[in-house]
């Protein structure tokens, strides 16, 4: 259950034969690993065919996970090319994303000058972008 909506039952999507979380944990996708990744690079990977997202300062290639996500691809695509930490925490704050997505780890998010962000410094998140769009309307 989401902390924002106590008592509400989450609905999961049918993921299909051979696409359970247990199947995912046994899979070994071939993901190119980089050491340092800027947000401008992450933003280039914003489609279902090439989907990178940032979670807690780490960059993951979410593309191989689409067929395995119990909530379906909709929420993964919302974070495509963006920092999805706030969206992830809204539904999965208790989930260890480092363990589940370790095989899709691309690298550490760095500032455009290559420096590592200070603790608490976040990249532009989904919620911030949505509020900017609302203000523009």
C-alpha positions as CSV (number, residue, x, y, z in Angstrom):
1,X,0.0,0.0,0.0
2,X,1.1,3.5,-0.6
3,X,1.7,5.7,2.4
4,X,-0.2,8.5,0.7
5,X,-3.4,6.4,0.4
6,X,-3.9,4.2,3.5
7,X,-6.3,1.4,3.0
8,X,-6.2,1.5,-0.8
9,X,-5.4,-1.8,-2.5
10,X,-2.8,-1.7,-5.1
11,X,-3.6,-3.4,-8.4
12,X,-0.9,-5.4,-10.1
13,X,-0.7,-6.1,-13.8
14,X,-0.5,-9.7,-15.2
15,X,3.1,-10.0,-16.3
16,X,2.7,-13.2,-18.4
17,X,4.3,-16.6,-18.4
18,X,7.9,-16.7,-17.3
19,X,7.9,-13.0,-16.3
20,X,7.6,-13.2,-12.5
21,X,9.9,-11.4,-10.1
22,X,11.6,-14.7,-9.5
23,X,12.3,-15.0,-13.2
24,X,13.7,-11.5,-13.2
25,X,16.1,-12.3,-10.4
26,X,17.5,-15.2,-12.4
27,X,17.9,-13.2,-15.6
28,X,21.2,-11.8,-16.6
29,X,20.6,-8.9,-19.1
30,X,23.6,-7.4,-21.0
31,X,23.8,-3.8,-19.8
32,X,26.7,-1.5,-20.7
33,X,28.1,-0.2,-17.5
34,X,29.6,3.3,-17.2
35,X,31.2,4.8,-14.1
36,X,29.8,8.4,-14.2
37,X,26.7,9.5,-15.9
38,X,25.3,13.0,-16.3
39,X,21.6,13.9,-16.3
40,X,22.0,15.2,-19.9
41,X,23.0,11.6,-20.9
42,X,20.2,10.1,-18.9
43,X,17.7,12.4,-20.7
44,X,18.7,10.9,-24.0
45,X,17.4,7.4,-22.9
46,X,13.7,8.2,-22.6
47,X,11.8,5.6,-24.7
48,X,10.5,2.1,-24.2
49,X,13.3,0.7,-26.4
50,X,16.0,2.6,-24.4
51,X,15.0,3.6,-20.9
52,X,17.4,4.9,-18.3
53,X,16.2,6.3,-14.9
54,X,17.9,7.6,-11.8
55,X,17.0,6.2,-8.4
56,X,18.8,7.6,-5.3
57,X,21.7,8.9,-7.3
58,X,22.3,5.7,-9.3
59,X,21.5,5.3,-13.0
60,X,19.8,2.1,-14.2
61,X,18.9,0.8,-17.7
62,X,15.2,-0.1,-17.0
63,X,14.6,-1.5,-20.5
64,X,15.0,-5.2,-19.7
65,X,12.7,-4.8,-16.7
66,X,9.5,-3.7,-18.6
67,X,8.1,-7.2,-19.0
68,X,8.8,-8.1,-15.4
69,X,7.4,-5.0,-13.5
70,X,4.2,-6.1,-11.6
71,X,2.7,-2.6,-12.1
72,X,3.2,-2.7,-15.9
73,X,5.4,-0.4,-18.0
74,X,3.4,2.8,-17.4
75,X,5.2,3.9,-14.2
76,X,8.7,2.9,-15.5
77,X,8.0,5.1,-18.6
78,X,7.0,8.0,-16.4
79,X,10.6,8.0,-15.1
80,X,12.3,7.4,-18.5
81,X,15.2,9.8,-18.9
82,X,14.4,11.3,-15.4
83,X,15.1,11.0,-11.7
84,X,12.3,8.6,-10.6
85,X,13.2,8.5,-6.9
86,X,10.2,10.3,-5.6
87,X,7.8,8.3,-7.8
88,X,9.5,5.0,-6.8
89,X,9.4,5.9,-3.1
90,X,5.7,6.8,-3.4
91,X,4.9,3.1,-4.2
92,X,8.0,1.2,-3.2
93,X,9.9,3.0,-0.4
94,X,10.5,-0.3,1.4
95,X,11.9,-2.0,-1.7
96,X,15.7,-2.5,-2.1
97,X,16.1,-1.2,-5.7
98,X,19.9,-1.7,-5.6
99,X,19.3,-5.5,-5.1
100,X,16.5,-5.9,-7.7
101,X,18.1,-3.7,-10.3
102,X,21.8,-4.5,-9.7
103,X,22.1,-6.2,-13.1
104,X,20.8,-3.0,-14.8
105,X,23.1,-0.6,-13.0
106,X,24.8,1.8,-15.5
107,X,26.6,4.1,-13.2
108,X,26.6,6.9,-10.6
109,X,24.8,10.2,-11.4
110,X,27.3,13.1,-11.5
111,X,26.9,16.8,-12.2
112,X,27.6,18.1,-15.7
113,X,31.1,19.2,-14.6
114,X,31.7,15.6,-13.5
115,X,31.6,16.2,-9.8
116,X,29.5,14.0,-7.5
117,X,26.4,15.7,-6.2
118,X,26.5,16.7,-2.5
119,X,24.4,14.6,-0.1
120,X,20.8,15.7,-0.4
121,X,21.3,17.4,-3.7
122,X,18.9,15.9,-6.2
123,X,18.5,16.0,-9.9
124,X,15.3,17.4,-11.5
125,X,12.6,14.9,-10.5
126,X,9.3,13.9,-12.1
127,X,7.3,15.9,-9.5
128,X,9.3,19.1,-10.1
129,X,8.7,18.8,-13.9
130,X,5.0,18.2,-13.4
131,X,4.6,21.2,-11.2
132,X,6.5,23.3,-13.7
133,X,4.2,22.1,-16.5
134,X,1.2,23.0,-14.3
135,X,2.5,26.5,-13.7
136,X,3.0,27.0,-17.5
137,X,-0.6,26.2,-18.3
